Structure formats: structure tokens, C-alpha cells
Amino acid sequence: MGVRRAVEMVLNAPARHEKPICTYGPLIHNPQVLKLLEEKGIFVINEIPEKGQGTVLIRAHGVPPWAKDRLREAGFSVIDATCPRVIKVQTIIEKHTKEGYNAVIIGDREHPEVVGLLGYAGEKGCVVGNSQELESLPAFEKAIIVAQTTQNTLFFEAVRKKVSEKFPHYKIFNTICDSTEKRQEEVKRLADAVDAVIIAGGRNSGNTQRLAEMARLSGKPTYHVETEDELDLKALSSVRCIGITAGASTPNWVIKGIYRTVEMLPLTARPARWRRAFFSIQRTLLLTNIYVSLGAGCLCYACSKLLSIPNYYSYVFISMLYVLSMHIFNNLTGAEADHYNDPERANFYDKYKRLLAGLALFAGAAGLIKAFTMGRLPFSILLMMSLMGLSYNLKLIPECLGKSRYRRIRDIPGSKSILIACAWGIVTAVFPPLSVCGKFDLSTGVVFVWSVSMAFVRTAFFDILDMQGDRIVGKGTIPILLGENRTMSLLKSLLAGVIVLLVLAGAFHITSDLSFFLTICPAFLFLVLAAHKKGYMMPGVRLEFLVESHFVLSGIITVCWSLFLR
């Protein structure tokens, strides 16, 4: 929580506070994040100058109180990004030292957090970092024991036991962050359940080092890496079960990169040939957006059958071409966030930029030509939707017209999920009946709501997975606006509502009785979301494939209904 809060504060600072923006000391202990901040023009100052200007953020580890005073005196506007859990320890120390207590800090003497805590203790502070220092600890008339928030829980328990026996009158405060404590317990359980453990995070990160220590105590092979490039793939390829965890300051895109690399081990190891081929096909279909376009065709087929639309083949074909074209174009024009959210996709689009652009142009043109042969109304609808899709990432308001935060449609907060869902709903559920009979009735409205809802859940869920990268590039997606937990609750509620809607539509004969069977699709997606929330599925090829597969599932169910139950 503290790390996420500090990173969000520094990313939001350029838009809210006086520039230049800098941090006093490294904001967090992760070189990838620090490099990112440098690229955004946010630099680290390690010494306080006599004169300064702009805004300086206090690192998440905290600083001595005199440092804040000197920064303000130098002329900086100071923003305190200290982790609230660290502030709590600072408050305990400050309060008790004023009452005459000595403060014994269990931690690493050179760690920035401990340096900051000592600043609040003044002359009454001392540090215990190992058993030898504990043995030589002098007897105080009265003292408190606190811990660095990322301290090893096993060592702190040993200190607590020793102090309780030797100095029973000391006050002991377990100030280890509960997230750190939980993570260390989880690592112990994880290491017992797997054959090897990967710890992702900065080498100078205290809490990440503790996780690696815990994993090594289990006797299992442990790999502490900062990025996927450091993985020993040869050693890991022979391991049956691998556990992955990460330090508090490790960004999501680094964790995802490591997971995706491990997930691809079947391609580099020697498993069954069919398994290697299936995984490769999965990856290619997802990267090229061919699978999502197939899903759009299946969804359109299901919508057409719900509405009893005859000769649906042309609409299925058009929906596939439209979705393929728009998704490729948006990947090509909005690739900035993919460098953090999905580096593999970003590299793929950089490498095959021309080929993919040609495919998108061909698909878009083929769809428009087919719609033109069907009449003026189908062509007009598809042309308007294509122009809207193409303009999503383009600057529509030139800079010469003045300052504005909303120069592109994508700059409007929450626009991505809503517009993509509406486009899917129109091309799969509204386009066929409007082309056939030129009207929008109750049954069309019900099917449109189902289609939009399923596409919205799919897009918003992927936005949850991509929150960090989207925040870095300034995207205002729905999960960023509402928060991850609220968005997930919204998606689950929407899926439950869709199930009810389909049942009622079938019961009151608003649509065909196919709607009863299609309730399997939102139920399937609900289970996938729940499995991810429980930690059973990490972001990767398999999770993405399952989410996209609920559209394909609607087509399979519709085929079975048409052949056997109609």
C-alpha cells in the first residue's frame, strides 16, 4: 500500500504541483521504477541544496524530521510520500522519547527507513540488526522496542522473546507492516508447496531480501531477480512446479514479464509436441487479435439466433472484420501503455508494424465493401463506427487552440471500456436487425444490453490487469477512477444481472429460448474473474485466452442449440 501510494503521488505530481519535480533520495527500492521516473523528468536529489525550487517528494521510507525542515528552508514545496505504516512507527518513537524512553529499533542500520526513524529518536535511539548486537544491548531504565516495517518476522520474534526475559519492563511494539508479515508467511507456505521459488524485486529492497531469505530457509532453489532477463531458464526448465512472489516495490509489469517468461517455458523445454504447438497457436491468435475477432463473430452469430435473424453469415463476417481492424489499429496507435502492460505485444507490434497495418486496412476495407453491397444504411453505420474507432487515439483538438486535457477521445476518463463495449454491441446485436428491418425493438434492446455487458466486462477486466501501465501513461480507465476492488465488484454484479436478464428474456419470449443456454457465458466469465481474484490465475496467455473464449463459447452453445435443441 505504501509503495503504491508513493508511486501514485509522484506520477500525479507533475499535473498538480510546481515543477520541476524531484524526490529526496530514491522514492522506492526498485531500479525499474526509478528509471521510469527519470524518463518522465522526475529525478533524485541525495543532498539538500542551499537553494531549490519546484516540488520535492519525501521517499516512502521516510526521512529524519530535520530533513523536511531544511528542504522547506531551501525553497522547495514538500510533499510527504512516507508510507503511513512508517509514519506510525515515527509517531511511536517521537511520543515515547519525549517521555524519557530510549528507542531500540530492530532493523538494518544503513536502511533509509531506519535512518529516518533514528532522526525521531535523537540521542535516545539505537539499532539492533543481529544477535550479537542484541546481546550487547545496554540496560535502560525504560525503553521501547520497535521494528523496521520490513523486518524479518522470525528475527523479531527471537528479539521479543529475549527482551521479555532479560528486560521485562521494556515496551515492545510489533511495527512490522502486516503486508510484510503476511507476505513472509505466504512465502514459507509457497516454498513448501513448490520445487523452486522466484523472488522478483530490487536487490537493495529490504522486504524483497527478507522474502528471499524465507524462501532459502525452506531448502528449495531460490532465484532473486530484478527482471525476466535474469532468469535461469535452463535450470527452471527442469522444475515441475515454480512459485513466484515479489517485493512490495516491484511494479506489476515486471512481475507479469517474469510470469509470462515462465509461462513460455513449454516452448523452450521438451514437453509433448502437441502442448508446445497449442501454446504457440494460442499466443499467435491473441497477439494478432484474430482470436478476439473470432469471438466477435461468434457473439454476432449468437445475437442473430436470439433475434431469429435469417441469412446471418454476412453480419458475422462483417463483425469479425470490424473488430479485427479496430483492435489492430488501436494496438498500433496506442502502444505506449503496452510497453509496461504487455511488453511482448508491444515488441510484436513494433516488429510486424507494416504487416499488421496492412492486415487492419484490408479487414476494414473488406468489411466496408461488404456492407456497401448490402445497402446504404448498413454501409453508413459501419463507416461511422470505423471513423469513430480510428479517431480514438488521434488528437482531434490541435494545440494551437489552447490548453486542454481532452484532445483525444481516449483522454476522456472511462471512455475506453464504454466505447469499445458500445461498438461491440452495435456491430454484433444492432447492425443485423437494423439492416434487415430497419428498426430497434425491445428484443434488440435486450440482446444489445447482453452484448455490451459481456464486452464491457472483458475490456474493464483487462484494464484492471493494466492499471499500473495505464496510470503511467496517463490513461483514465474505469479501474483507475473507481479502484480495483470496486471495479471487480461492478463487473461481477453486471454478470449476475446479465444472467437474470437472459432468463427473463427467454421466460417472457422476448428472445428465443437460446437465451437460457447462453447464461453459461456470463457464468463462465464470472468463474474466471473469481479464480483470478483468488490468485489461481496470473495475467498471461492462459488467462487472456480464457477471457476471450467466453465469446467463442457463445458460438459453440448456439451451434449445439441449433443442431440438437431447436
PyMOL commands that set and color helices and strands:
alter all, ss='L'
color gray80, all
select helices_A, chain A and resi 2-16+31-39+65-74+84-98+112-124+131-135+153-166+178-193+206-217+228-230+233-236+252-263+265-268+273-287+290-306+313-333+338-341+343-351+353-374+376-390+399-401+409-411+415-437+442-465+467-473+478-482+484-507+514-518+520-533+541-565
alter helices_A, ss='H'
color red, helices_A
select strands_A, chain A and resi 21-24+43-45+55-58+77-80+102-106+125-128+143-147+171-172+196-200+222-225+242-246
alter strands_A, ss='S'
color yellow, strands_A
deselect
rebuild
show_as cartoon
